[in-house]
Amino acid sequence: KDKIVQMDKAPTMRHTILFCAEVAELTEDYGSAITYYDDLLYLDDNDALVFERKAYVSKFRNEEYAVSDYKKLLTLNPDEYKAYKHIGDIYFNKAGHETYGPWKDSLRAVAIENYRLYFEAAPKTADAIEFRACQRYISTMYDRQREERHKDNDSLRTVLRNEARRIAQMTVDLKLAPTLKLQRLMNAYVFFCDVENKNYDLARQSRSYITNKTYPDSIYTGEDYLYAASLEVEQEKFLDAIPYYDVI
């Protein structure tokens, strides 16, 4: 393609190329879409909108290029906090394809850090925060702290649990979970973290989703009742634990 553009024609050409890019994107012709977006960046290599769209499309072709574009977007516009979420998603998915080991841990660490930056920058409102990002961030931290159980790394486990609890409580407060099962899951994360942190007063409060029968019986899992029983056992209230064990 001819890269020489008359300056007075650039706005018209930009609109035309942008339209072609959007059509290619909608038809899932991602290779062509990326080419069009590259042409637009030739016209203006500081176009934040184009970097955002190119990064999104690049996720389907080359995730490393997508990460690079999202980072460039953040350089151009630090308020584009959703870019952190997208980078977190990329590394979350990468970690999901790995077996346990140092490489998986490093991928999850990058995902956790970018999700942390996303939640740090995002307005704490229901319309600004994406529930799936909450779920991925929490599950990554909670799973990681469980694996650290065998490594005598209590300080890291506590940090991960506390952050998982904070985000889970936020999803409960903002009513972000779209289904009863996911609502129960967020309450469970809060409760489980309280029990594992041995914060028994808080745990008795956060267990209320079980004791108050907030959800239909079919929504609860054996893990809910196991933790509820463990809360009593940890305080040597063995008789109070029996009803929970009976349900399991």
Salt bridges, closest charged atoms under 4 A:
GLU25 OE2 - ARG53 NH2 1.97
ASP38 OD1 - LYS54 NZ 3.51
ASP39 OD2 - LYS1 NZ 3.46
ASP39 OD1 - LYS3 NZ 2.71
ASP47 OD2 - ARG14 NH2 2.74
GLU63 OE1 - LYS94 NZ 3.59
GLU64 OE2 - LYS94 NZ 3.30
ASP69 OD2 - LYS54 NZ 3.04
ASP89 OD2 - LYS85 NZ 2.65
ASP89 OD1 - ARG136 NH1 3.18
ASP105 OD1 - ARG108 NH2 2.82
ASP105 OD2 - LYS151 NZ 3.82
GLU113 OE2 - ARG116 NH2 2.71
GLU120 OE1 - ARG116 NH1 2.96
GLU130 OE1 - LYS85 NZ 3.45
GLU147 OE1 - ARG108 NH2 2.48
GLU148 OE2 - ARG144 NE 3.23
GLU148 OE2 - LYS151 NZ 3.55
GLU163 OE2 - ARG166 NH2 2.86
ASP194 OD1 - ARG165 NE 2.52
GLU196 OE1 - ARG157 NH2 3.56
GLU196 OE1 - ARG161 NH1 3.79
ASP217 OD1 - LYS213 NZ 3.13
GLU223 OE2 - ARG146 NH2 2.59
ASP224 OD2 - ARG184 NE 2.97
GLU232 OE1 - ARG204 NH2 2.94
GLU232 OE2 - ARG207 NH1 2.76
GLU234 OE1 - LYS198 NZ 3.48
